[in-house]
């Protein structure tokens, strides 16, 4: 039985390689703004100030092309996630008080993309899984007409579970030296919210839905084809 399974695996690999159009590996970096981020379990969304919802990072990928214009592209990306909000309250005698809060955590995102090539353009679409690799940290700035105060700290609540979502994008590749410079844009959005876990004084744990990530990003990378 083991010999049959081994033979089938070898045959499948041989057929796959025979149908391959090309193999490429690459690295890329990205920077984006979280216009699609939203807090979970609430109907009222606070203001999302530009610059407080930055997403950035980078990673590597492997592209396996078929004889058609289609290819499979799994990636491993490290991402810094920033989710910011701003609330303004009019306080009698003190004027308007504005509070800006930014939550930050790091994750490893692993998308598996289906790509379609048309000339020098590549359309990408596919699901991803996001694994948190740090706790939440927070920065809060409170401003009034006469003062400003900033408080930074680390939240003890730990992030719970993994997040699933989808990515769609368009990239353009141009020849550069031995490889290709790849420039593009992507949008990603979570299907389920990022959650955090708290423990009360009696040791009881509870999980709370916190926010969904969603961001438009610009990507720049370099690719080598084989």
C-alpha positions as CSV (number, residue, x, y, z in Angstrom):
1,X,0.0,0.0,0.0
2,X,2.8,2.4,0.9
3,X,4.5,1.7,-2.5
4,X,1.2,2.5,-4.3
5,X,0.8,5.8,-2.4
6,X,4.5,6.7,-3.0
7,X,4.1,5.9,-6.7
8,X,0.9,8.0,-7.0
9,X,2.7,10.9,-5.2
10,X,5.6,10.7,-7.7
11,X,3.3,10.5,-10.7
12,X,1.3,13.5,-9.5
13,X,4.5,15.5,-9.0
14,X,5.7,14.5,-12.5
15,X,2.4,15.5,-14.1
16,X,2.5,18.9,-12.2
17,X,6.0,19.6,-13.3
18,X,5.2,18.7,-16.9
19,X,2.3,21.1,-16.9
20,X,4.4,23.9,-15.3
21,X,4.9,27.1,-17.2
22,X,7.4,28.6,-14.9
23,X,8.5,28.9,-11.3
24,X,9.4,32.2,-9.7
25,X,10.4,33.4,-6.2
26,X,10.3,36.9,-4.9
27,X,10.3,39.3,-2.0
28,X,8.2,42.4,-1.5
29,X,7.4,45.1,0.9
30,X,4.1,47.0,1.4
31,X,2.6,50.1,3.0
32,X,-1.1,50.8,3.3
33,X,-3.9,52.7,5.1
34,X,-6.7,50.9,6.9
35,X,-9.7,52.5,5.4
36,X,-11.7,49.3,5.7
37,X,-10.8,48.6,9.4
38,X,-13.8,48.6,11.7
39,X,-14.6,47.8,15.3
40,X,-16.7,44.7,15.9
41,X,-20.0,44.4,17.7
42,X,-20.9,48.1,17.4
43,X,-23.0,50.2,15.1
44,X,-21.2,53.5,15.7
45,X,-17.8,53.7,14.2
46,X,-15.4,56.4,15.4
47,X,-13.4,58.6,13.1
48,X,-10.4,56.9,11.5
49,X,-7.6,59.5,11.3
50,X,-5.2,59.2,8.4
51,X,-1.8,58.0,9.6
52,X,-3.1,56.2,12.7
53,X,-4.2,53.2,10.6
54,X,-1.0,52.4,8.8
55,X,-0.2,48.8,7.8
56,X,3.3,47.9,6.7
57,X,5.7,45.0,6.4
58,X,7.1,42.6,3.9
59,X,7.6,38.9,3.0
60,X,8.5,36.3,0.5
61,X,6.6,34.2,-2.0
62,X,6.8,31.3,-4.4
63,X,4.9,31.3,-7.7
64,X,4.1,28.1,-9.6
65,X,2.8,28.7,-13.1
66,X,0.8,26.4,-15.4
67,X,0.8,26.3,-19.2
68,X,-2.2,28.6,-19.1
69,X,-1.9,32.2,-17.7
70,X,-2.8,30.9,-14.3
71,X,-0.4,30.4,-11.3
72,X,-0.6,29.5,-7.6
73,X,1.3,31.9,-5.3
74,X,1.7,31.1,-1.6
75,X,3.3,33.8,0.5
76,X,4.6,34.4,4.0
77,X,4.3,38.0,5.2
78,X,5.2,39.8,8.4
79,X,2.7,42.6,9.1
80,X,2.6,45.5,11.5
81,X,-1.1,46.3,12.1
82,X,-2.2,49.7,13.4
83,X,-5.9,50.4,14.2
84,X,-6.7,54.0,15.2
85,X,-9.7,55.9,16.2
86,X,-10.5,59.5,17.2
87,X,-13.4,60.8,19.3
88,X,-14.2,64.5,20.0
89,X,-16.4,65.6,22.9
90,X,-17.5,69.2,23.7
91,X,-16.9,69.8,27.4
92,X,-18.4,73.0,28.9
93,X,-15.9,75.6,30.0
94,X,-13.0,73.5,28.6
95,X,-14.0,73.4,25.0
96,X,-13.5,70.4,22.7
97,X,-11.6,67.4,24.0
98,X,-10.2,65.1,21.3
99,X,-8.9,61.6,22.1
100,X,-6.9,59.7,19.6
101,X,-6.1,56.0,20.3
102,X,-3.9,53.7,18.2
103,X,-3.7,49.9,18.8
104,X,-0.7,48.1,17.4
105,X,0.1,44.4,17.1
106,X,2.2,42.2,14.8
107,X,1.1,39.2,12.7
108,X,2.3,36.6,10.2
109,X,-0.1,36.5,7.3
110,X,-0.1,33.6,4.9
111,X,-2.1,34.1,1.7
112,X,-2.5,31.5,-1.0
113,X,-3.2,33.5,-4.2
114,X,-4.5,32.5,-7.6
115,X,-2.9,34.8,-10.2
116,X,-3.8,35.5,-13.8
117,X,-1.2,37.0,-16.1
118,X,-2.0,39.3,-19.0
119,X,1.1,40.6,-20.7
120,X,3.0,42.4,-17.9
121,X,0.0,42.6,-15.5
122,X,-0.9,40.1,-12.9
123,X,-4.4,39.8,-11.2
124,X,-4.2,38.3,-7.8
125,X,-7.0,36.9,-5.6
126,X,-7.2,34.4,-2.8
127,X,-7.7,33.7,0.9
128,X,-5.3,34.1,3.8
129,X,-4.8,33.2,7.4
130,X,-3.4,35.7,9.9
131,X,-1.6,34.6,13.1
132,X,-0.9,37.2,15.8
133,X,2.7,37.0,17.0
134,X,2.6,39.8,19.6
135,X,0.3,41.3,22.2
136,X,-1.6,44.6,21.8
137,X,0.1,47.9,22.6
138,X,-1.7,51.2,22.8
139,X,-1.0,54.9,22.4
140,X,-3.6,57.5,23.5
141,X,-3.3,61.2,23.0
142,X,-5.8,63.6,24.6
143,X,-5.9,67.2,23.4
144,X,-7.9,70.2,24.6
145,X,-7.7,73.8,23.6
146,X,-5.0,74.4,26.1
147,X,-3.1,71.1,26.6
148,X,-2.0,67.8,25.1
149,X,-1.1,64.6,26.9
150,X,0.1,61.3,25.4
151,X,0.1,58.0,27.2
152,X,1.6,54.8,25.9
153,X,1.4,51.3,27.3
154,X,1.1,47.6,26.7
155,X,-2.2,45.9,27.1
156,X,-2.1,42.7,29.1
157,X,-5.0,41.1,27.3
158,X,-3.7,38.5,24.8
159,X,-4.9,38.1,21.2
160,X,-6.9,34.9,20.8
161,X,-7.1,32.6,17.8
162,X,-6.4,33.3,14.1
163,X,-8.0,35.5,11.5
164,X,-9.2,34.5,8.0
165,X,-9.7,36.9,5.1
166,X,-9.3,37.5,1.4
167,X,-6.9,39.6,-0.7
168,X,-7.4,41.0,-4.2
169,X,-4.8,43.0,-6.2
170,X,-3.1,44.0,-9.4
171,X,0.6,44.0,-10.1
172,X,2.8,45.2,-13.0
173,X,6.2,43.5,-13.7
174,X,9.1,45.1,-15.6
175,X,12.5,43.7,-16.5
176,X,15.3,44.9,-14.2
177,X,18.7,43.2,-14.4
178,X,18.5,39.4,-13.9
179,X,14.9,39.6,-12.6
180,X,11.8,41.7,-12.5
181,X,10.7,44.7,-10.5
182,X,7.1,44.2,-9.4
183,X,4.9,47.2,-8.5
184,X,1.2,46.9,-7.5
185,X,-1.7,47.5,-5.2
186,X,-3.8,45.2,-3.0
187,X,-6.8,45.3,-0.7
188,X,-7.3,42.8,2.1
189,X,-10.2,42.4,4.5
190,X,-10.8,40.0,7.5
191,X,-13.8,37.6,7.5
192,X,-13.8,37.2,11.3
193,X,-12.7,39.8,13.9
194,X,-9.5,39.9,15.8
195,X,-10.3,38.8,19.3
196,X,-8.7,39.3,22.7
197,X,-8.9,37.1,25.8
198,X,-9.2,38.4,29.4
199,X,-9.0,36.6,32.7
200,X,-11.0,37.9,35.7
201,X,-9.9,37.6,39.4
202,X,-11.4,34.1,39.7
203,X,-9.4,32.8,36.8
204,X,-12.4,32.7,34.4
205,X,-11.5,33.5,30.8
206,X,-13.6,35.4,28.3
207,X,-13.1,36.2,24.6
208,X,-14.2,39.5,23.1
209,X,-14.6,40.4,19.4
210,X,-12.5,43.6,18.9
211,X,-12.0,44.7,15.3
212,X,-11.8,43.7,11.7
213,X,-8.8,44.7,9.6
214,X,-9.2,46.1,6.1
215,X,-6.6,48.1,4.2
216,X,-5.5,49.2,0.7
217,X,-1.7,48.8,0.2
218,X,1.0,49.7,-2.3
219,X,3.5,46.9,-2.9
220,X,7.0,46.9,-4.3
221,X,9.1,43.8,-4.8
222,X,11.7,41.9,-6.8
223,X,11.1,38.6,-8.5
224,X,13.4,35.9,-10.1
225,X,11.9,33.5,-12.6
226,X,13.3,30.0,-13.3
